[in-house]
Structures are given as C-alpha cells and as structure tokens.
C-alpha cells in the first residue's frame, strides 16, 4: 500500500515565511487570490500542478524543497530500511531531512503519494539529494487537468514524459497533441503547456522534470 501524504501547505507556509513574503504578495506573484493561498497553506484546498509550480517559482525554491521538511531530524529515514521509513512517513508525511534520498530501490508499497487539485496524482519514484529533479508516476483521472480552466503553465527546466495507459491531450504552445500509450514527449518546461484527460479512463505515465535554479 502506498504512503498517502498530507497537503504540502505547511511546507509552502514555512518557505513563504523564510522568504519574508506575505500571503497577499505570494498570491499576486502566483496570480491567484490570497484566500486560495491561505486555504492551500491550511490544507483546506490542494494546489493544481500549475499553481504548485507557480508557488515554487515565486518562492525561488524547487518542488522537491516543498516536499522536504527542512526542520526534520538529520537521520536519513527510509533509505536503508524502506518499510521503517514508510511507517514513519505515514505519520509525518514528508517529515524528512531536506534533500533526503528516496531509493535507491522504491517498491510500489513504499511510494510517497501526493494528491493535487483537478484530478492529478503524483507518486514519487525516487530522489537523489542535491538534485532538482521530479521523477514521478503521474495519473490524470478522467476530466483531470494540470491547471484550472484553459490556463497554460510554464516553469523552468526540461520535461520528459512517457504515457503508459489511457490518453492525454497535451497543449504545447499553439498546438494540441493527443498522446496514446507508448507516446513520449520532451520539451523545455518554459514552453506554455497543459495536460488534460478528456477520456473515460485514467491516463498514467512516467514523468521526469529537471528543474533549473
């Protein structure tokens, strides 16, 4: 059984306070309401994929920085003993030292799972400390989308994806592409883009996003 994680709102709030930014200032930088930022921080709402990347950009951190709790104990839990690490993660979520290793082997039952808004689920497949890489098994539920409405997202880095199941529509710049199982994508993440699942079955794929500072 995978490890469900609590909302990342607490980590976002800690990063915002360390950055010396008010709720309203962060909301203006992201382009959303201060009320939504507050609801995300208190766990009442989940960020969409696009909102999460926009928040990390505004706070000058990576997605991995939001996942990891910098105030946790310095021991590297879960690296040598996956089942012990999983049990503790179930209690504390991502309460691990900043930059903690996930792996080198990650069994399906030991994956950390993050539920985002708009029907998107991220399962972390591994992480090497000191890198800014999101290595994820991504699931888009029917009707799921990486951003609300027709908004396109953009963020730093390079993006690679491989679709395993279902169908996924990728809007990339001014073009739309229908991805089917076996299709792969790669592009600079600074290109405006959005994923959505217009089908009736989940779309599942492996994504590798290399964030740039």
C-alpha positions as CSV (number, residue, x, y, z in Angstrom):
1,X,0.0,0.0,0.0
2,X,1.4,3.4,-1.0
3,X,2.0,6.1,1.6
4,X,-0.6,8.9,1.4
5,X,0.9,12.3,2.1
6,X,-0.8,15.3,3.8
7,X,-1.2,18.5,1.9
8,X,2.0,20.4,1.3
9,X,0.5,23.6,2.6
10,X,2.7,23.6,5.8
11,X,5.8,23.4,3.7
12,X,4.6,26.2,1.5
13,X,3.9,28.4,4.5
14,X,7.3,27.7,6.0
15,X,9.0,28.5,2.7
16,X,6.9,31.7,2.4
17,X,7.8,32.9,5.9
18,X,11.5,32.1,5.3
19,X,11.3,34.2,2.2
20,X,9.7,37.0,4.1
21,X,6.7,37.2,1.8
22,X,3.1,38.0,2.9
23,X,0.1,35.9,1.8
24,X,-1.0,38.8,-0.5
25,X,2.4,39.2,-2.0
26,X,2.6,35.5,-2.8
27,X,-0.9,35.5,-4.2
28,X,0.0,38.4,-6.5
29,X,3.1,36.7,-7.7
30,X,1.2,33.5,-8.5
31,X,-1.8,35.2,-10.0
32,X,-4.4,33.7,-7.6
33,X,-6.3,35.1,-4.6
34,X,-4.8,35.4,-1.1
35,X,-7.8,33.3,0.1
36,X,-6.7,30.4,-2.1
37,X,-3.1,30.6,-0.8
38,X,-4.4,30.6,2.7
39,X,-6.6,27.6,2.0
40,X,-3.7,25.7,0.5
41,X,-1.4,26.5,3.5
42,X,-4.1,25.3,5.9
43,X,-4.8,22.1,3.9
44,X,-8.4,23.2,3.0
45,X,-7.5,23.2,-0.7
46,X,-4.9,21.4,-2.8
47,X,-2.9,23.3,-5.4
48,X,-3.1,22.3,-9.0
49,X,0.1,21.3,-10.8
50,X,0.4,24.7,-12.4
51,X,-0.3,26.5,-9.1
52,X,2.3,24.4,-7.3
53,X,5.0,25.2,-9.9
54,X,4.0,28.9,-9.8
55,X,4.3,29.0,-6.0
56,X,7.7,27.4,-6.0
57,X,8.9,29.8,-8.7
58,X,7.7,32.8,-6.7
59,X,9.4,31.5,-3.5
60,X,12.6,30.7,-5.5
61,X,12.6,27.0,-4.4
62,X,12.1,23.7,-6.2
63,X,9.1,21.3,-5.9
64,X,11.5,19.0,-4.0
65,X,12.1,21.8,-1.5
66,X,8.4,22.0,-0.8
67,X,8.1,18.2,-0.4
68,X,11.0,18.0,2.1
69,X,10.8,19.4,5.7
70,X,14.0,21.3,6.4
71,X,13.3,21.2,10.1
72,X,13.2,17.5,10.4
73,X,15.8,15.3,12.2
74,X,19.0,14.8,10.2
75,X,18.8,11.0,10.0
76,X,18.1,9.6,6.6
77,X,14.9,7.6,7.2
78,X,13.7,5.1,4.7
79,X,17.0,4.8,2.7
80,X,18.3,1.6,4.2
81,X,15.0,0.4,5.7
82,X,12.2,1.2,3.3
83,X,9.4,-0.3,5.5
84,X,10.5,1.6,8.6
85,X,10.8,4.8,6.6
86,X,7.3,4.2,5.1
87,X,5.8,3.7,8.6
88,X,7.2,7.0,9.8
89,X,6.2,8.8,6.6
90,X,2.7,7.6,7.2
91,X,2.7,9.5,10.5
92,X,4.7,12.6,9.5
93,X,4.2,12.8,5.7
94,X,7.3,14.3,4.2
95,X,8.8,15.0,7.7
96,X,12.2,14.0,6.4
97,X,15.5,16.0,6.3
98,X,15.9,18.4,3.4
99,X,17.2,16.6,0.3
100,X,16.6,13.1,1.8
101,X,17.2,10.2,-0.5
102,X,14.3,8.2,-1.9
103,X,15.7,4.9,-3.0
104,X,17.9,3.6,-4.5
105,X,15.1,1.0,-4.8
106,X,11.5,2.1,-4.3
107,X,8.9,-0.7,-4.0
108,X,5.3,0.1,-5.1
109,X,4.1,-0.1,-1.5
110,X,6.8,2.4,-0.4
111,X,5.9,5.2,-2.8
112,X,5.0,8.6,-1.4
113,X,1.7,9.8,-2.9
114,X,0.6,13.4,-3.3
115,X,-3.0,14.2,-4.4
116,X,-3.2,17.5,-6.3
117,X,-6.2,19.5,-7.4
118,X,-8.0,18.9,-10.7
119,X,-7.7,15.1,-10.5
120,X,-4.0,14.7,-10.6
121,X,-2.0,12.2,-8.5
122,X,1.8,12.2,-8.2
123,X,3.7,9.2,-6.9
124,X,7.4,9.8,-6.2
125,X,9.7,7.2,-7.8
126,X,13.0,8.3,-6.4
127,X,15.1,11.3,-5.4
128,X,18.9,11.8,-5.1
129,X,19.9,14.6,-2.7
130,X,21.3,17.7,-4.2
131,X,19.3,17.4,-7.4
132,X,16.3,19.4,-8.6
133,X,14.5,16.6,-10.4
134,X,10.9,15.4,-10.1
135,X,10.7,11.7,-11.0
136,X,7.1,10.8,-10.9
137,X,4.4,8.3,-11.8
138,X,1.6,10.7,-12.8
139,X,-2.1,9.8,-13.0
140,X,-4.8,12.0,-14.6
141,X,-8.3,11.0,-13.6
142,X,-11.0,11.3,-16.3
143,X,-11.5,15.1,-16.6
144,X,-8.3,15.8,-14.8
145,X,-6.0,18.6,-15.9
146,X,-2.7,20.2,-14.9
147,X,-4.3,23.6,-14.5
148,X,-7.7,25.1,-13.9
149,X,-9.7,26.2,-16.9
150,X,-7.8,26.9,-20.1
151,X,-4.8,28.4,-18.4
152,X,-1.4,27.2,-19.7
153,X,1.5,26.8,-17.3
154,X,5.2,27.3,-17.7
155,X,8.2,26.8,-15.4
156,X,11.9,26.4,-15.5
157,X,13.7,23.3,-16.7
158,X,13.2,20.4,-19.1
159,X,10.3,18.0,-19.2
160,X,10.2,14.4,-20.3
161,X,7.1,12.1,-20.3
162,X,6.1,8.6,-21.3
163,X,2.5,7.6,-21.4
164,X,1.7,4.1,-20.2
165,X,-2.1,3.9,-20.1
166,X,-5.1,5.9,-21.3
167,X,-5.0,9.0,-23.5
168,X,-3.8,12.5,-22.6
169,X,-4.1,15.8,-24.5
170,X,-1.0,18.0,-24.4
171,X,-1.4,21.6,-25.3
172,X,2.1,22.8,-26.2
173,X,2.3,26.4,-27.3
174,X,-0.4,26.9,-30.0
175,X,-0.7,23.2,-30.8
176,X,-2.6,20.2,-29.3
177,X,-1.3,16.7,-29.3
178,X,-3.2,13.5,-28.4
179,X,-0.9,11.2,-26.5
180,X,-1.6,7.4,-26.5
181,X,0.2,4.6,-24.7
182,X,3.8,4.4,-25.9
183,X,4.0,8.0,-26.9
184,X,6.8,10.1,-25.4
185,X,7.2,13.9,-25.0
186,X,10.2,16.1,-24.3
187,X,10.3,19.9,-24.3
188,X,11.6,23.0,-22.4
189,X,9.1,23.5,-19.5
190,X,9.3,27.2,-20.2
191,X,7.0,26.5,-23.2
192,X,3.4,27.2,-22.3
193,X,1.7,23.9,-21.8
194,X,-1.1,22.0,-20.2
195,X,-2.2,18.3,-19.9
196,X,-5.8,17.2,-19.7
197,X,-7.6,13.8,-19.8
198,X,-10.7,14.0,-21.9
199,X,-11.2,10.3,-21.8
200,X,-13.2,8.0,-19.5
201,X,-10.3,6.0,-18.1
202,X,-7.3,7.2,-16.1
203,X,-4.2,8.4,-18.1
204,X,-1.0,7.1,-16.4
205,X,2.6,7.9,-17.3
206,X,6.1,8.4,-16.0
207,X,7.4,12.0,-15.9
208,X,10.8,13.3,-15.4
209,X,11.2,17.1,-14.9
210,X,14.6,18.6,-14.4
211,X,14.0,22.0,-12.7
212,X,16.6,24.7,-13.3
213,X,17.5,27.1,-10.5
